[in-house]
């Protein structure tokens, strides 16, 4: 069973009422000021993760350059 199927099984039976109750509980636990801060932190984390993935992908895709051999002139 892959991850998507597990998530769908977990949240597949949630109705509108249950989702609203979950959001109200989250709002009560964290408060109105903390939720935007949490979302901002999550957004920063996702951006950082994507940036790291892009850097790794670029590093993998760039060709490896050989160090130039020093040519000594014979005189």
PDB file of N, CA, C, O and CB in Angstrom:
ATOM      1  N   UNK A   1       0.859  -1.181   0.000  1.00  0.00           N
ATOM      2  CA  UNK A   1       0.000   0.000   0.000  1.00  0.00           C
ATOM      3  C   UNK A   1       0.898   1.235   0.000  1.00  0.00           C
ATOM      4  O   UNK A   1       1.781   1.367   0.848  1.00  0.00           O
ATOM      5  CB  UNK A   1      -0.974   0.003   1.237  1.00  0.00           C
ATOM      6  N   UNK A   2       0.675   2.117  -0.932  1.00  0.00           N
ATOM      7  CA  UNK A   2       1.497   3.314  -0.994  1.00  0.00           C
ATOM      8  C   UNK A   2       0.960   4.393  -0.054  1.00  0.00           C
ATOM      9  O   UNK A   2      -0.111   4.244   0.534  1.00  0.00           O
ATOM     10  CB  UNK A   2       1.558   3.842  -2.429  1.00  0.00           C
ATOM     11  N   UNK A   3       1.705   5.456   0.075  1.00  0.00           N
ATOM     12  CA  UNK A   3       1.390   6.517   1.032  1.00  0.00           C
ATOM     13  C   UNK A   3       0.078   7.213   0.696  1.00  0.00           C
ATOM     14  O   UNK A   3      -0.716   7.505   1.591  1.00  0.00           O
ATOM     15  CB  UNK A   3       2.517   7.537   1.074  1.00  0.00           C
ATOM     16  N   UNK A   4      -0.158   7.481  -0.590  1.00  0.00           N
ATOM     17  CA  UNK A   4      -1.386   8.167  -0.996  1.00  0.00           C
ATOM     18  C   UNK A   4      -2.616   7.356  -0.626  1.00  0.00           C
ATOM     19  O   UNK A   4      -3.611   7.914  -0.164  1.00  0.00           O
ATOM     20  CB  UNK A   4      -1.375   8.439  -2.500  1.00  0.00           C
ATOM     21  N   UNK A   5      -2.558   6.053  -0.824  1.00  0.00           N
ATOM     22  CA  UNK A   5      -3.693   5.203  -0.463  1.00  0.00           C
ATOM     23  C   UNK A   5      -3.941   5.218   1.040  1.00  0.00           C
ATOM     24  O   UNK A   5      -5.088   5.221   1.488  1.00  0.00           O
ATOM     25  CB  UNK A   5      -3.456   3.770  -0.937  1.00  0.00           C
ATOM     26  N   UNK A   6      -2.854   5.229   1.818  1.00  0.00           N
ATOM     27  CA  UNK A   6      -2.997   5.259   3.272  1.00  0.00           C
ATOM     28  C   UNK A   6      -3.624   6.571   3.725  1.00  0.00           C
ATOM     29  O   UNK A   6      -4.458   6.581   4.631  1.00  0.00           O
ATOM     30  CB  UNK A   6      -1.634   5.061   3.952  1.00  0.00           C
ATOM     31  N   UNK A   7      -3.230   7.674   3.101  1.00  0.00           N
ATOM     32  CA  UNK A   7      -3.798   8.972   3.467  1.00  0.00           C
ATOM     33  C   UNK A   7      -5.276   9.028   3.099  1.00  0.00           C
ATOM     34  O   UNK A   7      -6.097   9.524   3.871  1.00  0.00           O
ATOM     35  CB  UNK A   7      -3.032  10.116   2.773  1.00  0.00           C
ATOM     36  N   UNK A   8      -5.611   8.515   1.916  1.00  0.00           N
ATOM     37  CA  UNK A   8      -7.011   8.517   1.496  1.00  0.00           C
ATOM     38  C   UNK A   8      -7.867   7.645   2.401  1.00  0.00           C
ATOM     39  O   UNK A   8      -9.011   7.991   2.694  1.00  0.00           O
ATOM     40  CB  UNK A   8      -7.130   8.043   0.056  1.00  0.00           C
ATOM     41  N   UNK A   9      -7.326   6.523   2.842  1.00  0.00           N
ATOM     42  CA  UNK A   9      -8.066   5.676   3.773  1.00  0.00           C
ATOM     43  C   UNK A   9      -8.249   6.359   5.118  1.00  0.00           C
ATOM     44  O   UNK A   9      -9.287   6.210   5.763  1.00  0.00           O
ATOM     45  CB  UNK A   9      -7.354   4.346   3.959  1.00  0.00           C
ATOM     46  N   UNK A  10      -7.242   7.103   5.536  1.00  0.00           N
ATOM     47  CA  UNK A  10      -7.302   7.781   6.823  1.00  0.00           C
ATOM     48  C   UNK A  10      -8.316   8.918   6.806  1.00  0.00           C
ATOM     49  O   UNK A  10      -9.101   9.062   7.743  1.00  0.00           O
ATOM     50  CB  UNK A  10      -5.928   8.313   7.202  1.00  0.00           C
ATOM     51  N   UNK A  11      -8.306   9.731   5.742  1.00  0.00           N
ATOM     52  CA  UNK A  11      -9.160  10.909   5.686  1.00  0.00           C
ATOM     53  C   UNK A  11     -10.332  10.763   4.727  1.00  0.00           C
ATOM     54  O   UNK A  11     -11.093  11.713   4.541  1.00  0.00           O
ATOM     55  CB  UNK A  11      -8.347  12.096   5.295  1.00  0.00           C
ATOM     56  N   UNK A  12     -10.493   9.610   4.122  1.00  0.00           N
ATOM     57  CA  UNK A  12     -11.542   9.417   3.134  1.00  0.00           C
ATOM     58  C   UNK A  12     -12.949   9.499   3.695  1.00  0.00           C
ATOM     59  O   UNK A  12     -13.872   9.867   2.968  1.00  0.00           O
ATOM     60  CB  UNK A  12     -11.361   8.109   2.477  1.00  0.00           C
ATOM     61  N   UNK A  13     -13.141   9.173   4.944  1.00  0.00           N
ATOM     62  CA  UNK A  13     -14.482   9.140   5.533  1.00  0.00           C
ATOM     63  C   UNK A  13     -14.828  10.406   6.306  1.00  0.00           C
ATOM     64  O   UNK A  13     -15.855  10.442   6.984  1.00  0.00           O
ATOM     65  CB  UNK A  13     -14.607   7.951   6.446  1.00  0.00           C
ATOM     66  N   UNK A  14     -14.009  11.434   6.225  1.00  0.00           N
ATOM     67  CA  UNK A  14     -14.299  12.672   6.939  1.00  0.00           C
ATOM     68  C   UNK A  14     -15.339  13.482   6.172  1.00  0.00           C
ATOM     69  O   UNK A  14     -15.220  13.694   4.965  1.00  0.00           O
ATOM     70  CB  UNK A  14     -13.011  13.500   7.147  1.00  0.00           C
ATOM     71  N   UNK A  15     -16.340  13.920   6.886  1.00  0.00           N
ATOM     72  CA  UNK A  15     -17.348  14.772   6.291  1.00  0.00           C
ATOM     73  C   UNK A  15     -17.069  16.226   6.587  1.00  0.00           C
ATOM     74  O   UNK A  15     -16.079  16.555   7.242  1.00  0.00           O
ATOM     75  CB  UNK A  15     -18.723  14.393   6.787  1.00  0.00           C
ATOM     76  N   UNK A  16     -17.928  17.090   6.113  1.00  0.00           N
ATOM     77  CA  UNK A  16     -17.766  18.524   6.307  1.00  0.00           C
ATOM     78  C   UNK A  16     -17.795  18.896   7.786  1.00  0.00           C
ATOM     79  O   UNK A  16     -17.002  19.723   8.237  1.00  0.00           O
ATOM     80  CB  UNK A  16     -18.852  19.282   5.558  1.00  0.00           C
ATOM     81  N   UNK A  17     -18.696  18.293   8.532  1.00  0.00           N
ATOM     82  CA  UNK A  17     -18.821  18.591   9.955  1.00  0.00           C
ATOM     83  C   UNK A  17     -17.540  18.238  10.708  1.00  0.00           C
ATOM     84  O   UNK A  17     -17.076  19.004  11.552  1.00  0.00           O
ATOM     85  CB  UNK A  17     -20.008  17.834  10.554  1.00  0.00           C
ATOM     86  N   UNK A  18     -16.973  17.074  10.396  1.00  0.00           N
ATOM     87  CA  UNK A  18     -15.756  16.656  11.079  1.00  0.00           C
ATOM     88  C   UNK A  18     -14.592  17.593  10.762  1.00  0.00           C
ATOM     89  O   UNK A  18     -13.806  17.928  11.648  1.00  0.00           O
ATOM     90  CB  UNK A  18     -15.399  15.224  10.691  1.00  0.00           C
ATOM     91  N   UNK A  19     -14.477  18.014   9.509  1.00  0.00           N
ATOM     92  CA  UNK A  19     -13.403  18.919   9.120  1.00  0.00           C
ATOM     93  C   UNK A  19     -13.547  20.256   9.839  1.00  0.00           C
ATOM     94  O   UNK A  19     -12.556  20.812  10.312  1.00  0.00           O
ATOM     95  CB  UNK A  19     -13.397  19.128   7.596  1.00  0.00           C
ATOM     96  N   UNK A  20     -14.774  20.780   9.928  1.00  0.00           N
ATOM     97  CA  UNK A  20     -15.019  22.040  10.632  1.00  0.00           C
ATOM     98  C   UNK A  20     -14.658  21.909  12.110  1.00  0.00           C
ATOM     99  O   UNK A  20     -14.062  22.821  12.682  1.00  0.00           O
ATOM    100  CB  UNK A  20     -16.493  22.468  10.480  1.00  0.00           C
ATOM    101  N   UNK A  21     -15.007  20.804  12.722  1.00  0.00           N
ATOM    102  CA  UNK A  21     -14.681  20.590  14.136  1.00  0.00           C
ATOM    103  C   UNK A  21     -13.171  20.529  14.324  1.00  0.00           C
ATOM    104  O   UNK A  21     -12.647  21.081  15.292  1.00  0.00           O
ATOM    105  CB  UNK A  21     -15.338  19.293  14.661  1.00  0.00           C
ATOM    106  N   UNK A  22     -12.463  19.864  13.410  1.00  0.00           N
ATOM    107  CA  UNK A  22     -11.001  19.792  13.501  1.00  0.00           C
ATOM    108  C   UNK A  22     -10.393  21.184  13.406  1.00  0.00           C
ATOM    109  O   UNK A  22      -9.487  21.515  14.171  1.00  0.00           O
ATOM    110  CB  UNK A  22     -10.428  18.885  12.392  1.00  0.00           C
ATOM    111  N   UNK A  23     -10.882  22.007  12.473  1.00  0.00           N
ATOM    112  CA  UNK A  23     -10.356  23.368  12.338  1.00  0.00           C
ATOM    113  C   UNK A  23     -10.648  24.209  13.571  1.00  0.00           C
ATOM    114  O   UNK A  23      -9.811  25.015  13.976  1.00  0.00           O
ATOM    115  CB  UNK A  23     -10.944  24.042  11.105  1.00  0.00           C
ATOM    116  N   UNK A  24     -11.803  24.039  14.168  1.00  0.00           N
ATOM    117  CA  UNK A  24     -12.135  24.788  15.386  1.00  0.00           C
ATOM    118  C   UNK A  24     -11.214  24.385  16.533  1.00  0.00           C
ATOM    119  O   UNK A  24     -10.756  25.239  17.293  1.00  0.00           O
ATOM    120  CB  UNK A  24     -13.607  24.555  15.782  1.00  0.00           C
ATOM    121  N   UNK A  25     -10.942  23.086  16.660  1.00  0.00           N
ATOM    122  CA  UNK A  25     -10.041  22.611  17.717  1.00  0.00           C
ATOM    123  C   UNK A  25      -8.632  23.164  17.502  1.00  0.00           C
ATOM    124  O   UNK A  25      -7.979  23.586  18.456  1.00  0.00           O
ATOM    125  CB  UNK A  25     -10.011  21.061  17.755  1.00  0.00           C
ATOM    126  N   UNK A  26      -8.160  23.162  16.249  1.00  0.00           N
ATOM    127  CA  UNK A  26      -6.841  23.717  15.955  1.00  0.00           C
ATOM    128  C   UNK A  26      -6.803  25.202  16.291  1.00  0.00           C
ATOM    129  O   UNK A  26      -5.828  25.691  16.863  1.00  0.00           O
ATOM    130  CB  UNK A  26      -6.477  23.495  14.478  1.00  0.00           C
ATOM    131  N   UNK A  27      -7.864  25.915  15.934  1.00  0.00           N
ATOM    132  CA  UNK A  27      -7.941  27.346  16.230  1.00  0.00           C
ATOM    133  C   UNK A  27      -7.917  27.589  17.737  1.00  0.00           C
ATOM    134  O   UNK A  27      -7.256  28.518  18.201  1.00  0.00           O
ATOM    135  CB  UNK A  27      -9.211  27.955  15.615  1.00  0.00           C
ATOM    136  N   UNK A  28      -8.624  26.770  18.499  1.00  0.00           N
ATOM    137  CA  UNK A  28      -8.640  26.921  19.951  1.00  0.00           C
ATOM    138  C   UNK A  28      -7.278  26.596  20.569  1.00  0.00           C
ATOM    139  O   UNK A  28      -6.851  27.253  21.518  1.00  0.00           O
ATOM    140  CB  UNK A  28      -9.714  26.024  20.559  1.00  0.00           C
ATOM    141  N   UNK A  29      -6.602  25.586  20.031  1.00  0.00           N
ATOM    142  CA  UNK A  29      -5.315  25.181  20.587  1.00  0.00           C
ATOM    143  C   UNK A  29      -4.218  26.207  20.307  1.00  0.00           C
ATOM    144  O   UNK A  29      -3.434  26.539  21.195  1.00  0.00           O
ATOM    145  CB  UNK A  29      -4.910  23.832  20.027  1.00  0.00           C
ATOM    146  N   UNK A  30      -4.165  26.698  19.092  1.00  0.00           N
ATOM    147  CA  UNK A  30      -3.062  27.572  18.702  1.00  0.00           C
ATOM    148  C   UNK A  30      -3.401  29.048  18.746  1.00  0.00           C
ATOM    149  O   UNK A  30      -2.497  29.876  18.857  1.00  0.00           O
ATOM    150  CB  UNK A  30      -2.610  27.221  17.336  1.00  0.00           C
ATOM    151  N   UNK A  31      -4.652  29.398  18.663  1.00  0.00           N
ATOM    152  CA  UNK A  31      -5.041  30.803  18.665  1.00  0.00           C
ATOM    153  C   UNK A  31      -4.928  31.428  17.286  1.00  0.00           C
ATOM    154  O   UNK A  31      -4.292  30.879  16.386  1.00  0.00           O
ATOM    155  CB  UNK A  31      -4.193  31.576  19.647  1.00  0.00           C
ATOM    156  N   UNK A  32      -5.549  32.572  17.140  1.00  0.00           N
ATOM    157  CA  UNK A  32      -5.599  33.238  15.849  1.00  0.00           C
ATOM    158  C   UNK A  32      -4.269  33.802  15.387  1.00  0.00           C
ATOM    159  O   UNK A  32      -4.032  33.915  14.184  1.00  0.00           O
ATOM    160  CB  UNK A  32      -6.591  34.326  15.898  1.00  0.00           C
ATOM    161  N   UNK A  33      -3.390  34.161  16.326  1.00  0.00           N
ATOM    162  CA  UNK A  33      -2.109  34.760  15.947  1.00  0.00           C
ATOM    163  C   UNK A  33      -1.064  33.711  15.582  1.00  0.00           C
ATOM    164  O   UNK A  33      -0.188  33.970  14.757  1.00  0.00           O
ATOM    165  CB  UNK A  33      -1.588  35.625  17.078  1.00  0.00           C
ATOM    166  N   UNK A  34      -1.149  32.552  16.179  1.00  0.00           N
ATOM    167  CA  UNK A  34      -0.129  31.529  15.958  1.00  0.00           C
ATOM    168  C   UNK A  34      -0.299  30.798  14.628  1.00  0.00           C
ATOM    169  O   UNK A  34       0.692  30.349  14.053  1.00  0.00           O
ATOM    170  CB  UNK A  34      -0.156  30.530  17.087  1.00  0.00           C
ATOM    171  N   UNK A  35      -1.501  30.670  14.135  1.00  0.00           N
ATOM    172  CA  UNK A  35      -1.730  29.902  12.914  1.00  0.00           C
ATOM    173  C   UNK A  35      -1.016  30.523  11.713  1.00  0.00           C
ATOM    174  O   UNK A  35      -0.367  29.788  10.969  1.00  0.00           O
ATOM    175  CB  UNK A  35      -3.225  29.799  12.632  1.00  0.00           C
ATOM    176  N   UNK A  36      -1.100  31.855  11.480  1.00  0.00           N
ATOM    177  CA  UNK A  36      -0.328  32.415  10.359  1.00  0.00           C
ATOM    178  C   UNK A  36       1.182  32.241  10.533  1.00  0.00           C
ATOM    179  O   UNK A  36       1.902  32.040   9.555  1.00  0.00           O
ATOM    180  CB  UNK A  36      -0.648  33.891  10.198  1.00  0.00           C
ATOM    181  N   UNK A  37       1.658  32.319  11.776  1.00  0.00           N
ATOM    182  CA  UNK A  37       3.079  32.103  12.020  1.00  0.00           C
ATOM    183  C   UNK A  37       3.475  30.670  11.692  1.00  0.00           C
ATOM    184  O   UNK A  37       4.532  30.433  11.106  1.00  0.00           O
ATOM    185  CB  UNK A  37       3.427  32.428  13.474  1.00  0.00           C
ATOM    186  N   UNK A  38       2.636  29.720  12.066  1.00  0.00           N
ATOM    187  CA  UNK A  38       2.906  28.321  11.753  1.00  0.00           C
ATOM    188  C   UNK A  38       2.914  28.095  10.247  1.00  0.00           C
ATOM    189  O   UNK A  38       3.790  27.405   9.728  1.00  0.00           O
ATOM    190  CB  UNK A  38       1.868  27.414  12.418  1.00  0.00           C
ATOM    191  N   UNK A  39       1.946  28.670   9.545  1.00  0.00           N
ATOM    192  CA  UNK A  39       1.875  28.514   8.097  1.00  0.00           C
ATOM    193  C   UNK A  39       3.091  29.162   7.418  1.00  0.00           C
ATOM    194  O   UNK A  39       3.611  28.639   6.433  1.00  0.00           O
ATOM    195  CB  UNK A  39       0.567  29.128   7.559  1.00  0.00           C
ATOM    196  N   UNK A  40       3.532  30.297   7.951  1.00  0.00           N
ATOM    197  CA  UNK A  40       4.717  30.966   7.412  1.00  0.00           C
ATOM    198  C   UNK A  40       5.946  30.073   7.592  1.00  0.00           C
ATOM    199  O   UNK A  40       6.759  29.938   6.678  1.00  0.00           O
ATOM    200  CB  UNK A  40       4.936  32.340   8.105  1.00  0.00           C
ATOM    201  N   UNK A  41       6.074  29.477   8.751  1.00  0.00           N
ATOM    202  CA  UNK A  41       7.195  28.573   9.009  1.00  0.00           C
ATOM    203  C   UNK A  41       7.163  27.347   8.110  1.00  0.00           C
ATOM    204  O   UNK A  41       8.200  26.904   7.618  1.00  0.00           O
ATOM    205  CB  UNK A  41       7.192  28.140  10.458  1.00  0.00           C
ATOM    206  N   UNK A  42       5.979  26.804   7.897  1.00  0.00           N
ATOM    207  CA  UNK A  42       5.845  25.646   7.007  1.00  0.00           C
ATOM    208  C   UNK A  42       6.210  26.045   5.580  1.00  0.00           C
ATOM    209  O   UNK A  42       6.888  25.293   4.879  1.00  0.00           O
ATOM    210  CB  UNK A  42       4.401  25.074   7.057  1.00  0.00           C
ATOM    211  N   UNK A  43       5.765  27.221   5.148  1.00  0.00           N
ATOM    212  CA  UNK A  43       6.090  27.699   3.809  1.00  0.00           C
ATOM    213  C   UNK A  43       7.586  27.882   3.619  1.00  0.00           C
ATOM    214  O   UNK A  43       8.129  27.531   2.571  1.00  0.00           O
ATOM    215  CB  UNK A  43       5.377  29.003   3.532  1.00  0.00           C
ATOM    216  N   UNK A  44       8.259  28.434   4.633  1.00  0.00           N
ATOM    217  CA  UNK A  44       9.712  28.596   4.561  1.00  0.00           C
ATOM    218  C   UNK A  44      10.402  27.241   4.461  1.00  0.00           C
ATOM    219  O   UNK A  44      11.356  27.073   3.701  1.00  0.00           O
ATOM    220  CB  UNK A  44      10.230  29.364   5.787  1.00  0.00           C
ATOM    221  N   UNK A  45       9.917  26.292   5.227  1.00  0.00           N
ATOM    222  CA  UNK A  45      10.500  24.948   5.188  1.00  0.00           C
ATOM    223  C   UNK A  45      10.334  24.296   3.825  1.00  0.00           C
ATOM    224  O   UNK A  45      11.264  23.663   3.325  1.00  0.00           O
ATOM    225  CB  UNK A  45       9.869  24.070   6.256  1.00  0.00           C
ATOM    226  N   UNK A  46       9.164  24.440   3.221  1.00  0.00           N
ATOM    227  CA  UNK A  46       8.912  23.855   1.906  1.00  0.00           C
ATOM    228  C   UNK A  46       9.796  24.522   0.857  1.00  0.00           C
ATOM    229  O   UNK A  46      10.366  23.843   0.003  1.00  0.00           O
ATOM    230  CB  UNK A  46       7.421  23.993   1.522  1.00  0.00           C
ATOM    231  N   UNK A  47       9.913  25.859   0.918  1.00  0.00           N
ATOM    232  CA  UNK A  47      10.779  26.571  -0.038  1.00  0.00           C
ATOM    233  C   UNK A  47      12.225  26.127   0.112  1.00  0.00           C
ATOM    234  O   UNK A  47      12.917  25.910  -0.883  1.00  0.00           O
ATOM    235  CB  UNK A  47      10.673  28.096   0.161  1.00  0.00           C
ATOM    236  N   UNK A  48      12.682  25.993   1.346  1.00  0.00           N
ATOM    237  CA  UNK A  48      14.054  25.562   1.592  1.00  0.00           C
ATOM    238  C   UNK A  48      14.279  24.150   1.058  1.00  0.00           C
ATOM    239  O   UNK A  48      15.323  23.866   0.471  1.00  0.00           O
ATOM    240  CB  UNK A  48      14.375  25.623   3.093  1.00  0.00           C
ATOM    241  N   UNK A  49      13.312  23.274   1.259  1.00  0.00           N
ATOM    242  CA  UNK A  49      13.408  21.899   0.773  1.00  0.00           C
ATOM    243  C   UNK A  49      13.478  21.874  -0.752  1.00  0.00           C
ATOM    244  O   UNK A  49      14.306  21.169  -1.327  1.00  0.00           O
ATOM    245  CB  UNK A  49      12.210  21.065   1.268  1.00  0.00           C
ATOM    246  N   UNK A  50      12.600  22.650  -1.408  1.00  0.00           N
ATOM    247  CA  UNK A  50      12.604  22.694  -2.877  1.00  0.00           C
ATOM    248  C   UNK A  50      13.919  23.262  -3.407  1.00  0.00           C
ATOM    249  O   UNK A  50      14.451  22.778  -4.406  1.00  0.00           O
ATOM    250  CB  UNK A  50      11.423  23.535  -3.392  1.00  0.00           C
ATOM    251  N   UNK A  51      14.442  24.295  -2.734  1.00  0.00           N
ATOM    252  CA  UNK A  51      15.711  24.894  -3.141  1.00  0.00           C
ATOM    253  C   UNK A  51      16.830  23.864  -3.039  1.00  0.00           C
ATOM    254  O   UNK A  51      17.660  23.751  -3.941  1.00  0.00           O
ATOM    255  CB  UNK A  51      16.036  26.134  -2.275  1.00  0.00           C
ATOM    256  N   UNK A  52      16.851  23.123  -1.954  1.00  0.00           N
ATOM    257  CA  UNK A  52      17.855  22.074  -1.779  1.00  0.00           C
ATOM    258  C   UNK A  52      17.735  20.987  -2.832  1.00  0.00           C
ATOM    259  O   UNK A  52      18.743  20.506  -3.349  1.00  0.00           O
ATOM    260  CB  UNK A  52      17.737  21.463  -0.401  1.00  0.00           C
ATOM    261  N   UNK A  53      16.512  20.599  -3.151  1.00  0.00           N
ATOM    262  CA  UNK A  53      16.305  19.577  -4.183  1.00  0.00           C
ATOM    263  C   UNK A  53      16.782  20.085  -5.538  1.00  0.00           C
ATOM    264  O   UNK A  53      17.413  19.341  -6.288  1.00  0.00           O
ATOM    265  CB  UNK A  53      14.817  19.173  -4.261  1.00  0.00           C
ATOM    266  N   UNK A  54      16.487  21.358  -5.864  1.00  0.00           N
ATOM    267  CA  UNK A  54      16.929  21.918  -7.136  1.00  0.00           C
ATOM    268  C   UNK A  54      18.452  21.999  -7.206  1.00  0.00           C
ATOM    269  O   UNK A  54      19.040  21.734  -8.255  1.00  0.00           O
ATOM    270  CB  UNK A  54      16.318  23.303  -7.345  1.00  0.00           C
ATOM    271  N   UNK A  55      19.093  22.367  -6.093  1.00  0.00           N
ATOM    272  CA  UNK A  55      20.553  22.442  -6.076  1.00  0.00           C
ATOM    273  C   UNK A  55      21.171  21.069  -6.285  1.00  0.00           C
ATOM    274  O   UNK A  55      22.156  20.935  -7.011  1.00  0.00           O
ATOM    275  CB  UNK A  55      21.044  23.043  -4.758  1.00  0.00           C
ATOM    276  N   UNK A  56      20.606  20.058  -5.662  1.00  0.00           N
ATOM    277  CA  UNK A  56      21.121  18.697  -5.827  1.00  0.00           C
ATOM    278  C   UNK A  56      20.916  18.237  -7.264  1.00  0.00           C
ATOM    279  O   UNK A  56      21.804  17.619  -7.852  1.00  0.00           O
ATOM    280  CB  UNK A  56      20.430  17.722  -4.842  1.00  0.00           C
ATOM    281  N   UNK A  57      19.748  18.535  -7.834  1.00  0.00           N
ATOM    282  CA  UNK A  57      19.467  18.137  -9.209  1.00  0.00           C
ATOM    283  C   UNK A  57      20.428  18.822 -10.175  1.00  0.00           C
ATOM    284  O   UNK A  57      20.923  18.190 -11.109  1.00  0.00           O
ATOM    285  CB  UNK A  57      18.015  18.468  -9.579  1.00  0.00           C
ATOM    286  N   UNK A  58      20.696  20.117  -9.957  1.00  0.00           N
ATOM    287  CA  UNK A  58      21.641  20.838 -10.809  1.00  0.00           C
ATOM    288  C   UNK A  58      23.048  20.258 -10.673  1.00  0.00           C
ATOM    289  O   UNK A  58      23.779  20.147 -11.657  1.00  0.00           O
ATOM    290  CB  UNK A  58      21.649  22.335 -10.456  1.00  0.00           C
ATOM    291  N   UNK A  59      23.419  19.893  -9.455  1.00  0.00           N
ATOM    292  CA  UNK A  59      24.740  19.334  -9.228  1.00  0.00           C
ATOM    293  C   UNK A  59      24.880  17.987  -9.935  1.00  0.00           C
ATOM    294  O   UNK A  59      25.943  17.667 -10.466  1.00  0.00           O
ATOM    295  CB  UNK A  59      25.005  19.181  -7.726  1.00  0.00           C
ATOM    296  N   UNK A  60      23.817  17.211  -9.939  1.00  0.00           N
ATOM    297  CA  UNK A  60      23.847  15.914 -10.601  1.00  0.00           C
ATOM    298  C   UNK A  60      23.902  16.087 -12.119  1.00  0.00           C
ATOM    299  O   UNK A  60      24.610  15.345 -12.800  1.00  0.00           O
ATOM    300  CB  UNK A  60      22.622  15.078 -10.201  1.00  0.00           C
ATOM    301  N   UNK A  61      23.172  17.044 -12.645  1.00  0.00           N
ATOM    302  CA  UNK A  61      23.064  17.209 -14.091  1.00  0.00           C
ATOM    303  C   UNK A  61      24.229  17.958 -14.729  1.00  0.00           C
ATOM    304  O   UNK A  61      24.433  17.847 -15.938  1.00  0.00           O
ATOM    305  CB  UNK A  61      21.804  17.920 -14.409  1.00  0.00           C
ATOM    306  N   UNK A  62      24.995  18.712 -13.955  1.00  0.00           N
ATOM    307  CA  UNK A  62      26.121  19.443 -14.547  1.00  0.00           C
ATOM    308  C   UNK A  62      27.255  18.477 -14.833  1.00  0.00           C
ATOM    309  O   UNK A  62      27.565  17.608 -14.018  1.00  0.00           O
ATOM    310  CB  UNK A  62      26.602  20.585 -13.613  1.00  0.00           C
ATOM    311  N   UNK A  63      27.870  18.636 -15.997  1.00  0.00           N
ATOM    312  CA  UNK A  63      28.982  17.731 -16.323  1.00  0.00           C
ATOM    313  C   UNK A  63      30.190  18.023 -15.431  1.00  0.00           C
ATOM    314  O   UNK A  63      30.428  19.157 -15.015  1.00  0.00           O
ATOM    315  CB  UNK A  63      29.375  17.866 -17.816  1.00  0.00           C
ATOM    316  N   UNK A  64      30.924  16.978 -15.163  1.00  0.00           N
ATOM    317  CA  UNK A  64      32.112  17.116 -14.325  1.00  0.00           C
ATOM    318  C   UNK A  64      33.246  17.600 -15.208  1.00  0.00           C
ATOM    319  O   UNK A  64      33.567  16.972 -16.218  1.00  0.00           O
ATOM    320  CB  UNK A  64      32.482  15.768 -13.615  1.00  0.00           C
ATOM    321  N   UNK A  65      33.840  18.693 -14.839  1.00  0.00           N
ATOM    322  CA  UNK A  65      34.948  19.223 -15.632  1.00  0.00           C
ATOM    323  C   UNK A  65      36.252  18.694 -15.072  1.00  0.00           C
ATOM    324  O   UNK A  65      36.478  18.690 -13.862  1.00  0.00           O
ATOM    325  CB  UNK A  65      34.943  20.774 -15.642  1.00  0.00           C
ATOM    326  N   UNK A  66      37.108  18.246 -15.984  1.00  0.00           N
ATOM    327  CA  UNK A  66      38.406  17.721 -15.571  1.00  0.00           C
ATOM    328  C   UNK A  66      39.341  18.893 -15.302  1.00  0.00           C
ATOM    329  O   UNK A  66      39.303  19.894 -16.018  1.00  0.00           O
ATOM    330  CB  UNK A  66      39.002  16.767 -16.655  1.00  0.00           C
ATOM    331  N   UNK A  67      40.160  18.779 -14.298  1.00  0.00           N
ATOM    332  CA  UNK A  67      41.120  19.859 -14.062  1.00  0.00           C
ATOM    333  C   UNK A  67      42.072  19.947 -15.254  1.00  0.00           C
ATOM    334  O   UNK A  67      42.545  18.935 -15.770  1.00  0.00           O
ATOM    335  CB  UNK A  67      41.913  19.628 -12.735  1.00  0.00           C
ATOM    336  N   UNK A  68      42.335  21.163 -15.669  1.00  0.00           N
ATOM    337  CA  UNK A  68      43.205  21.362 -16.825  1.00  0.00           C
ATOM    338  C   UNK A  68      44.619  20.950 -16.475  1.00  0.00           C
ATOM    339  O   UNK A  68      45.175  21.318 -15.439  1.00  0.00           O
ATOM    340  CB  UNK A  68      43.171  22.828 -17.298  1.00  0.00           C
ATOM    341  N   UNK A  69      45.167  20.179 -17.377  1.00  0.00           N
ATOM    342  CA  UNK A  69      46.532  19.724 -17.152  1.00  0.00           C
ATOM    343  C   UNK A  69      47.491  20.867 -17.499  1.00  0.00           C
ATOM    344  O   UNK A  69      47.330  21.565 -18.500  1.00  0.00           O
ATOM    345  CB  UNK A  69      46.848  18.445 -17.999  1.00  0.00           C
ATOM    346  N   UNK A  70      48.458  21.023 -16.659  1.00  0.00           N
ATOM    347  CA  UNK A  70      49.437  22.079 -16.890  1.00  0.00           C
ATOM    348  C   UNK A  70      50.423  21.610 -17.952  1.00  0.00           C
ATOM    349  O   UNK A  70      51.055  20.559 -17.848  1.00  0.00           O
ATOM    350  CB  UNK A  70      50.177  22.460 -15.572  1.00  0.00           C
ATOM    351  N   UNK A  71      50.515  22.428 -18.952  1.00  0.00           N
ATOM    352  CA  UNK A  71      51.460  22.100 -20.022  1.00  0.00           C
ATOM    353  C   UNK A  71      52.736  22.892 -19.803  1.00  0.00           C
ATOM    354  O   UNK A  71      52.723  24.120 -19.719  1.00  0.00           O
ATOM    355  CB  UNK A  71      50.855  22.401 -21.429  1.00  0.00           C
ATOM    356  N   UNK A  72      53.805  22.181 -19.716  1.00  0.00           N
ATOM    357  CA  UNK A  72      55.093  22.830 -19.521  1.00  0.00           C
ATOM    358  C   UNK A  72      55.736  23.006 -20.882  1.00  0.00           C
ATOM    359  O   UNK A  72      55.840  22.065 -21.669  1.00  0.00           O
ATOM    360  CB  UNK A  72      56.010  22.009 -18.563  1.00  0.00           C
ATOM    361  N   UNK A  73      56.154  24.198 -21.135  1.00  0.00           N
ATOM    362  CA  UNK A  73      56.829  24.469 -22.401  1.00  0.00           C
ATOM    363  C   UNK A  73      58.269  23.971 -22.319  1.00  0.00           C
ATOM    364  O   UNK A  73      58.996  24.276 -21.373  1.00  0.00           O
ATOM    365  CB  UNK A  73      56.789  25.987 -22.743  1.00  0.00           C
ATOM    366  N   UNK A  74      58.652  23.219 -23.303  1.00  0.00           N
ATOM    367  CA  UNK A  74      60.023  22.735 -23.360  1.00  0.00           C
ATOM    368  C   UNK A  74      60.833  23.705 -24.189  1.00  0.00           C
ATOM    369  O   UNK A  74      60.527  23.929 -25.360  1.00  0.00           O
ATOM    370  CB  UNK A  74      60.099  21.301 -23.948  1.00  0.00           C
ATOM    371  N   UNK A  75      61.843  24.273 -23.609  1.00  0.00           N
ATOM    372  CA  UNK A  75      62.695  25.220 -24.329  1.00  0.00           C
ATOM    373  C   UNK A  75      64.099  24.764 -24.395  1.00  0.00           C
ATOM    374  O   UNK A  75      64.945  25.450 -24.969  1.00  0.00           O
ATOM    375  CB  UNK A  75      62.648  26.562 -23.701  1.00  0.00           C
TER     376      UNK A  75
END
